[in-house]
Amino acid sequence: MKQMDNAHLEQLVADVDRGGRDLQGLAGTLVLLTALAWSLFQLWYASPIPFALHLGIFNDTEARAVHLGIAMFLGYLAFPARKASPRDRIPLHDWIFALAAGFCGAYLFLFYKELAARPGIPLMRDVVVAGIGLLLLLEATRRALGAPMAVLGAVFVAYALLGPWLPDVLSHRGASIERLMSHMWLTTEGVYGVALGVSVSYIFIFVLLGSLLDRCGAGNYMMQVSFAMLGHLRGGPAKVAVVSSAVNGIVSASSVANVVTGGIFTIPLMKRAGYGGIRAGAIETASSINGQIMPPVMGAAAFLMIEYVGIPYTDIIRHALLPASISYIALFYIVHLEALQLGIEPMLSDSTPRTPLQRLAGWGMGLSGSIAVMGLVYWIGVGVQRLAGAWAIWILLAMLALLYLWLLRIAASHPDLPTDIDITHPTRPPIWPTVRAGLYYLIPIGVLVWCLTVEMFSAGLSAFWAVIAMLIQMVTQHPLIAWFRRQPTAHAWSLGWSEAVTGLQEGARNMVGIAIACGTAGLIVGAITLTGLGLRMTAFVELVSMGSVLLMLLFTAAVCLVLGLGMPTTANYILMATLMAPVVVELGAQSGLVIPLIAVHMFVFYYGIMADITPPVGLATFAAAAISGEDPIKTGIQGVRYALRTAVLPFMFIFNPLLLLIDVNGWGELILIVSGATLASMTFAAATMFWFRIRCNLLEVLLLLLVTFALFRPGWFMDFVAPRYQVQPASHMLEVAAALPDKGRLIVVMEGMNLEGDDLSKTVAVTLPALPEDGDLNGEAAGRQRLATAGVTAVALGGQVQIANVRFGSTARRAGWEQGWVIHEVLVPNPSRPSEFWIYVPALLILALVWLAQGRRMRARPGRLGRQAS
């Protein structure tokens, strides 16, 4: 296979993310203007301006209809029907389909008042439009996402219609065509449900932010900085691929785009360094797919968790940070081990040779300096807010503008960064000049993080302000740099506006497939809610897993991977979150295991992403193989081996929620968790690569796996010493709830009858928020208030405590609390249980023994072995 040139790679990204058509003339202008109008509509919808002006306010249903209507219209214009269809023009039938699809998709908006006046009583016109719209949505899905996703949507629609004629295990009452069309197209239970709502509220604005960052040059800046910092190391190009993919995850949540953006440079450099084409492609793929799990801007599915789990996006970032970080650290270590095995020497010389201690000190100073700068920015911002009152926002904006001008002046005093890396004769750029040449790119990201974490804005509003900052920067950065350099600014202004418009247009084009996927996923979710399939899934999974939580998780992971062969990550997540996440939580609770809901959703999210690398269909693997010129199946198999360190993490944090930073008590415990998890990910990488200091024998591999398990799950070993919880009577529940710290978890065992009439017992938990500081409640009253805030109302009946009400949509309802069930007992942490972190001591001793044993073998067999391990 010959390596693809840049034009073919750009076409590959266009086919996957934006549709395959490259239109000119009137058709191209119409598509551009429609995409631009869509971006402007989404910015308007995300902004506070409509509420300030009391003008142009769209409710959720109207916004979803406009969103889907534009997506379906663009879907038929941007995505050709077949590979042989023309790419430079739009056939007449596609124009007809596009207009009809746009009308059907926007039907709820166009006739909102009429439909609201007769809810549940559709006219024949409504049913016909819904039926045509459903068929057009499935065809748009086939074009944008492939046949498997469209077929799956059609199967679920058929299942809703054919219920009475199916076998007993799958049969249901069925639904008439009128009821089905009304449910799917005229309510928010089907196509216009939660998934499309999240696409409107969060996903679009974040995808737009990523598109603007990429268009303005932030992606290239991060690549150049990574190359300057790591290019001189052993296996430097591979380490550049890992780090640049991690930071590029901020810019692009598309696995394929991430592979192509960095891979066109790193894969040829890795081949020259000695990794070979298959390893080079696999390293780039393994690092690029993990961009979707890297906070603060994650893949589209992460925003769906806001609705499915019911927690703010800042909490999702907090839970995702440690697993994502240690996954990248482990991959960085893997490529280093590969360099040792292959005897790869540095490609580039270090312009300032330093000892290992000097390098460590340099990294330490850089890290501490970065932390100090971030702390200084935070305290300045908070200080201004406290001192300036209502004037604080204007003072902060003025300071931000001055910072932007200062950083641009610094950038203008240095040559522009190159837009590529010389693959034939690579040279390492100087670190500090490269870093400061693009520091202003970090301002929009800083605005996003500030709004999310300090101002506590919603994810959508935070991204809106980041996009506004990004647009201002795109329009002004070229003219201001030219002005600082005393150059003409006319062309620079034109370039800035052109980049901003192109970024807005590309952001909308990137959203077409995601919006259509969310609409089709709504079809599947609607069929599940209409037929009650979710209840049958519980019984089916329980039968398959035979009551074992581990087998249930293995089954869930396998289903995610199989579905991912034909579905994008977003649709895969929606389906599994709807079908399997509640089942895992429920069956875990019945087994006495409290599985946090966020852990289950992260589990499904991780394995949905893994499908992008898994043969035989992984699109990211095919993109990497196209660059390396190697076989995609072999590249995929090697990539799966590298991705094992990501695949094992979901199982670990299901059984040990500390890895998601849940129930962490104090900084000391946090440091132990982070250190242990990081070391565990590295020992697992060494075990899977069969290389630590030198090649490992079977016993050493087993010992490394034992160390990995002990560091990831020290509580499993400590359970043999003392139980994790003590049992208290149900009558103490309110007192325990009052005594818990902020965001502490109340764990209870409850008994009751399910919908099938079976008596069950299950263990559930709910996170309790703190009471207001000015409140005067204490004792049982405080516990009752905290439970009510979490959605639970409990009453004492004699010696029993019964759940009187569980508020719909509350965190308690999502965690499996049941109205009418009786609290059997309350579980509190066992104070006499030794800290589980004592298990780290024997684990580290075993690791030290392996290290020393391999050292003796190295000294006994000097030569090439010693040189590789040095």
HELIX and SHEET records of a PDB file:
HELIX    1   1 ASN A    6  VAL A   13  1                                   8    
HELIX    2   2 ALA A   14  ARG A   18  3                                   5    
HELIX    3   3 GLY A   25  ALA A   46  1                                  22    
HELIX    4   4 ILE A   49  LEU A   53  1                                   5    
HELIX    5   5 ASP A   60  ALA A   78  1                                  19    
HELIX    6   6 LEU A   92  GLY A  105  1                                  14    
HELIX    7   7 TYR A  107  LEU A  110  1                                   4    
HELIX    8   8 TYR A  112  ALA A  117  1                                   6    
HELIX    9   9 MET A  124  LEU A  145  1                                  22    
HELIX   10  10 ALA A  147  LEU A  161  1                                  15    
HELIX   11  11 GLY A  163  TRP A  165  5                                   3    
HELIX   12  12 ILE A  177  TRP A  185  1                                   9    
HELIX   13  13 VAL A  194  VAL A  198  1                                   5    
HELIX   14  14 SER A  199  ILE A  203  3                                   5    
HELIX   15  15 PHE A  204  CYS A  216  1                                  13    
HELIX   16  16 ALA A  218  LEU A  230  1                                  13    
HELIX   17  17 GLY A  236  ASN A  248  1                                  13    
HELIX   18  18 SER A  255  ALA A  273  1                                  19    
HELIX   19  19 GLY A  277  ILE A  289  1                                  13    
HELIX   20  20 ASN A  290  ILE A  293  5                                   4    
HELIX   21  21 ALA A  300  VAL A  309  1                                  10    
HELIX   22  22 TYR A  313  LEU A  342  1                                  30    
HELIX   23  23 PRO A  356  ALA A  388  1                                  33    
HELIX   24  24 GLY A  389  TRP A  391  5                                   3    
HELIX   25  25 ALA A  392  ALA A  412  1                                  21    
HELIX   26  26 ILE A  431  ARG A  436  1                                   6    
HELIX   27  27 LEU A  439  TYR A  441  5                                   3    
HELIX   28  28 LEU A  442  THR A  453  1                                  12    
HELIX   29  29 ALA A  459  PHE A  484  1                                  26    
HELIX   30  30 ALA A  490  THR A  531  1                                  42    
HELIX   31  31 LEU A  533  SER A  545  1                                  13    
HELIX   32  32 VAL A  549  GLY A  564  1                                  16    
HELIX   33  33 THR A  569  LEU A  579  1                                  11    
HELIX   34  34 ALA A  581  GLN A  590  1                                  10    
HELIX   35  35 LEU A  597  MET A  610  1                                  14    
HELIX   36  36 LEU A  619  SER A  628  1                                  10    
HELIX   37  37 PRO A  632  PHE A  655  1                                  24    
HELIX   38  38 PRO A  657  LEU A  660  5                                   4    
HELIX   39  39 GLY A  666  MET A  689  1                                  24    
HELIX   40  40 LEU A  698  PHE A  712  1                                  15    
HELIX   41  41 PRO A  714  MET A  718  1                                   5    
HELIX   42  42 ALA A  730  HIS A  732  5                                   3    
HELIX   43  43 MET A  733  ALA A  739  1                                   7    
HELIX   44  44 GLY A  779  ALA A  790  1                                  12    
HELIX   45  45 THR A  811  ARG A  814  1                                   4    
HELIX   46  46 GLU A  836  ILE A  839  5                                   4    
HELIX   47  47 TYR A  840  ALA A  860  1                                  21    
HELIX   48  48 ARG A  864  ALA A  869  1                                   6    
SHEET    1   A 4 TYR A 725  PRO A 729  0                                        
SHEET    2   A 4 VAL A 822  PRO A 829 -1                                        
SHEET    3   A 4 GLY A 744  MET A 753 -1                                        
SHEET    4   A 4 ASP A 759  LEU A 768 -1                                        
SHEET    1   B 4 TYR A 725  PRO A 729  0                                        
SHEET    2   B 4 VAL A 822  PRO A 829 -1                                        
SHEET    3   B 4 GLN A 800  VAL A 806 -1                                        
SHEET    4   B 4 VAL A 792  LEU A 797 -1                                        
END                                                                             
